[in-house]
């Protein structure tokens, strides 16, 4: 099958990583893939050499790419299905469909919000949903909160086999996320300060960048833990950071799923996360210390402190998390489940066979 993924983006964060990982898994399964959008270097590396990549920083760029691919002007056969990610790509599909015949369009909903939540509101929502034949939601949490019916297909990450035991890891609590208000990095810093781990020679490493970087540094200094907090900025070696860290802290209370949490599970890295959103689906039932009431850094601090002093429990938690990731959150399973959505959409779009009058039986 020929598959085209599209996202309006020149960056590489959670959505772009999701697209690249899925495209790579689909290509590994023998399909022909092209990805439109995402930063050139990171997207190309994550998707792999079998996936063709086109840049698309604006909605107009996505429209042009869709028209070129669907019409065959790119020099490649047209795709059987277009898979869009985020509202801007949905809008681009509608606009491209006015210029060229598009194959069926599938949309993945990454956030637990209905269309029209942005500044353009209902008009954008109406345009965006017009071409969508089927929706995929990344979690039950997202599916329950978006407009329209969705098939839940959880994203996956590749299993890892290099996990270190707790005793061999560094005394590090890791946060890996964008430093933007909705991620609540401030709650993570407060939890680390309240845990008392800084006094026991533990460090908090924050991998990521964003508008809250200066405020995060100021808060750490204000709470008296600035000497133990490392703001690492945007990093392309998060896998290595996860391999060495002892705990992963995920304070965001509105994650659709939380791909970083799944990556931590794969790395055998115990996670302490806000008990809300997609975290309930990834971590629920693994260990009573995994989830804390969202918005309560004191509760997060208690869980960090208890896990920090109990390496055996961290190892048991890590094994349970790895087992769940390898069973439920793999790219292969994701690709197979998405393929089932494609096939259902293509079957509905196929023309009905011509009606034939049954032949009369000869007596």
C-alpha positions in Angstrom: 0.0 0.0 0.0 1.2 3.5 -0.7 0.7 5.8 2.3 1.2 9.5 2.7 1.4 11.1 6.1 1.1 14.9 6.4 1.6 17.4 9.2 2.1 21.1 8.9 5.4 21.5 10.8 9.1 22.4 10.5 9.8 21.1 14.0 10.3 17.8 15.7 8.3 17.2 18.9 5.8 14.6 20.0 3.5 14.6 17.0 6.3 14.6 14.5 8.0 11.8 16.3 4.7 9.9 16.3 4.4 10.3 12.5 8.0 9.3 11.8 7.9 6.2 14.1 4.6 5.0 12.5 5.9 5.6 9.0 9.1 3.7 9.7 7.0 0.7 11.1 4.8 0.8 8.0 7.8 0.9 5.7 9.3 -2.1 7.5 6.0 -3.9 6.9 6.5 -3.5 3.2 4.4 -0.4 2.4 5.6 2.6 0.4 5.8 5.8 2.5 6.1 9.5 2.1 6.0 11.9 5.0 5.1 15.6 4.4 6.2 17.9 7.2 8.5 17.8 10.1 12.1 19.1 10.6 14.4 17.7 7.9 17.1 16.1 9.9 15.3 14.6 12.8 12.3 13.4 10.8 14.4 11.8 8.2 16.5 10.0 10.8 13.5 8.8 12.8 11.5 7.7 9.8 14.5 5.8 8.2 15.9 5.6 4.7 12.9 3.7 3.2 10.6 6.7 3.9 10.6 9.6 1.4 10.3 13.0 3.2 9.0 16.4 1.9 9.3 19.7 3.9 6.1 21.5 4.7 6.3 24.4 7.1 3.0 26.1 6.1 -0.5 24.9 5.3 0.2 26.1 1.7 3.2 23.8 1.6 1.1 20.8 2.7 -1.5 21.6 0.0 1.2 21.8 -2.7 2.7 18.5 -1.6 -0.6 16.7 -1.5 -1.5 18.0 -5.0 1.8 16.9 -6.3 1.7 13.4 -4.7 -2.0 12.7 -5.5 -1.6 13.8 -9.2 1.6 11.9 -9.8 3.5 15.1 -10.5 6.1 14.0 -7.9 7.2 11.2 -10.2 5.8 8.5 -7.9 2.4 6.7 -8.1 -0.4 8.4 -6.1 -1.0 7.2 -2.6 -3.8 4.8 -1.7 -4.5 6.8 1.5 -3.6 10.2 3.0 -3.1 10.2 6.8 -3.2 13.7 8.3 -2.1 14.8 11.7 -3.4 18.0 13.4 -6.1 20.5 12.2 -3.8 22.4 9.8 -3.1 19.2 7.8 -6.8 18.4 7.7 -7.5 21.9 6.3 -4.8 21.3 3.7 -6.4 18.1 2.6 -9.7 19.8 2.1 -8.0 22.6 0.0 -6.0 20.1 -2.0 -9.2 18.1 -2.7 -10.5 21.2 -4.5 -7.7 20.9 -7.0 -7.1 17.2 -7.4 -8.8 13.9 -6.7 -7.5 12.8 -3.3 -7.6 9.2 -2.0 -9.5 8.6 1.3 -8.2 10.7 4.2 -7.6 9.4 7.7 -6.9 11.8 10.6 -5.1 11.1 13.9 -6.4 13.1 16.8 -3.5 13.7 19.2 -5.1 16.1 21.7 -8.1 15.8 23.9 -9.9 18.7 22.3 -12.7 19.1 19.8 -12.0 20.9 16.5 -12.7 24.6 16.7 -11.0 25.1 20.0 -8.5 27.5 18.4 -9.0 31.2 17.5 -10.7 30.5 14.1 -13.3 28.3 15.8 -16.1 26.7 13.9 -15.2 27.8 10.4 -11.8 26.0 10.6 -13.5 23.0 12.2 -16.0 22.7 9.3 -13.2 22.9 6.7 -11.0 20.6 8.6 -13.4 17.7 9.0 -14.8 17.9 5.5 -12.4 15.4 3.9 -11.9 13.1 6.8 -13.2 9.6 6.2 -12.1 8.1 9.5 -10.4 9.2 12.8 -7.8 7.5 14.9 -7.4 8.6 18.5 -4.1 8.0 20.4 -5.9 7.0 23.6 -9.3 6.4 25.1 -8.8 9.7 26.9 -8.6 11.5 23.5 -11.3 9.5 21.9 -13.8 10.5 24.6 -13.1 14.2 24.2 -12.8 14.9 20.4 -15.7 15.5 18.0 -16.7 12.5 16.0 -16.2 8.8 16.4 -12.6 7.5 16.6 -10.8 4.2 16.5 -8.3 4.0 19.4 -4.8 3.1 18.2 -2.1 3.7 20.8 1.3 4.8 19.6 4.3 2.6 20.2 8.0 2.8 20.6 10.7 0.3 19.8 11.5 -2.1 22.7 14.9 -1.6 24.3 17.2 -4.2 25.6 19.9 -2.1 27.3 18.1 -1.2 30.5 20.3 -0.9 33.6 19.3 -2.2 37.0 18.5 0.5 39.6 21.8 0.0 41.4 23.8 0.9 38.3 21.9 4.1 37.5 22.8 7.7 38.3 21.0 9.6 41.1 19.0 11.5 38.6 15.4 12.5 38.3 14.7 13.3 34.6 12.0 15.5 33.0 12.0 15.4 29.2 9.4 17.8 27.8 8.8 21.1 26.2 9.1 24.0 28.6 5.7 25.4 28.0 2.9 26.3 30.5 0.7 23.3 29.8 3.5 20.9 30.6 3.7 22.2 34.2 7.5 21.9 34.5 7.1 24.2 37.6 5.2 21.4 39.4 8.0 19.1 38.6 10.6 21.4 40.1 8.5 21.9 43.2 8.1 18.2 43.6 11.9 17.7 43.4 12.5 20.4 45.9 9.9 19.0 48.3 11.3 15.5 48.0 14.5 16.4 49.8 16.5 14.4 47.1 18.8 17.4 46.5 20.1 17.0 50.0 21.0 13.4 49.2 23.1 14.3 46.2 20.4 13.6 43.6 20.0 15.9 40.6 17.0 17.0 38.5 17.8 17.0 34.8 15.4 18.9 32.5 15.7 18.0 28.8 13.8 20.4 26.7 13.4 24.1 25.7 10.6 26.6 25.5 9.1 29.8 26.8 9.4 28.8 30.4 13.1 28.1 30.5 14.1 31.3 32.4 11.1 30.9 34.8 12.2 27.3 35.5 15.7 28.4 36.4 14.4 31.2 38.6 12.0 28.8 40.4 14.7 26.3 41.1 16.9 29.1 42.6 14.0 30.4 44.6 13.3 27.0 46.1 16.9 26.5 47.0 17.6 23.6 44.7 19.2 25.5 41.8 22.5 23.9 42.5 21.0 20.5 41.8 18.9 21.3 38.7 20.4 21.0 35.3 18.5 22.7 32.4 19.9 20.7 29.5 18.0 22.5 26.7 16.7 20.6 23.6 18.5 17.3 23.3 18.8 14.6 20.7 20.1 12.0 23.1 17.1 11.5 25.4 17.4 7.8 25.0 20.9 7.9 26.6 19.6 10.2 29.4 16.8 7.7 30.1 19.3 4.8 30.3 21.3 6.5 33.0 18.5 8.2 35.1 16.8 6.5 38.0 13.4 8.1 37.8 11.3 9.9 35.2 9.0 12.7 36.3 6.0 13.5 34.1 4.0 16.4 35.7 1.8 17.3 32.7 -1.9 16.7 33.6 -3.3 17.0 30.0 -1.2 14.5 28.0 -3.2 12.7 25.3 -1.1 9.7 25.9 2.5 10.7 26.9 5.0 9.3 24.4 7.9 10.2 26.7 6.3 8.1 29.4 6.1 5.1 27.0 9.8 5.7 26.0 10.6 5.6 29.7 8.8 2.3 30.1 10.7 0.9 27.2 14.0 2.0 28.9 13.2 0.3 32.2 12.9 3.8 33.8 10.3 4.0 36.6 7.9 6.9 36.1 6.2 9.2 38.5 3.4 11.0 36.6 0.3 13.1 37.1 -2.6 10.8 37.5 -4.7 12.2 34.6 -5.1 12.0 30.8 -3.3 9.3 29.0 -1.0 8.5 32.0 -3.9 6.5 33.4 -3.7 4.2 30.4 0.0 3.8 30.2 0.9 3.5 34.0 -2.4 2.5 35.7 -2.0 -0.6 37.9 1.8 -0.9 37.5 2.8 0.4 41.0 0.8 2.4 43.5 3.7 5.0 43.5 3.4 5.6 39.7 0.6 8.1 39.7 -0.1 11.1 42.0 -3.1 13.4 42.2 -2.5 16.0 39.4 -1.5 19.5 40.6 -0.2 18.3 44.0 3.6 18.4 44.0 3.8 17.3 47.6 2.2 14.0 46.6 4.7 13.7 43.7 7.5 14.4 46.1 6.5 11.6 48.5 6.5 9.1 45.6 9.9 10.3 44.3 11.4 10.0 47.8 10.0 6.5 48.4 11.2 5.1 45.1 14.6 6.8 45.4 15.3 4.9 48.6 14.0 1.5 47.3 16.1 0.1 44.4 14.4 -3.3 44.5 11.0 -1.7 44.1 12.3 0.4 41.2 13.5 -2.7 39.5 10.2 -4.5 40.0 8.3 -1.5 38.7 10.7 -1.2 35.7 10.1 -4.9 34.7 6.4 -4.5 34.9 6.5 -1.3 32.8 8.7 -2.9 30.2 6.4 -5.9 29.9 3.4 -3.7 29.3 5.3 -1.6 26.7 6.4 -4.6 24.8 2.9 -6.0 24.7 0.7 -2.9 24.2 2.9 0.0 22.9 5.0 -1.2 19.9 5.3 0.3 16.5 4.4 -3.0 14.9 1.1 -3.3 16.8 0.4 0.3 16.0 1.1 -0.1 12.3 -1.1 -3.2 12.1 -4.0 -1.5 13.9 -3.8 1.6 11.6 -3.6 -0.7 8.6 -7.0 -2.1 9.6 -8.4 1.4 9.7 -7.1 2.1 6.2 -8.5 -1.1 4.8 -11.9 -0.4 6.2 -11.9 3.1 4.7 -10.7 1.8 1.3 -13.4 -0.9 1.3 -16.1 1.7 2.0 -14.7 3.9 -0.8 -14.6 1.1 -3.4 -17.3 1.3 -6.0 -20.1 -1.3 -5.6 -20.0 -4.1 -8.1 -22.5 -3.8 -10.9 -25.8 -5.5 -10.2 -26.4 -8.6 -12.1 -29.7 -10.4 -12.7 -29.4 -13.9 -11.5 -29.5 -16.5 -14.3 -32.6 -18.5 -14.6 -32.2 -22.1 -13.6 -32.7 -24.6 -16.4 -35.1 -27.2 -15.4 
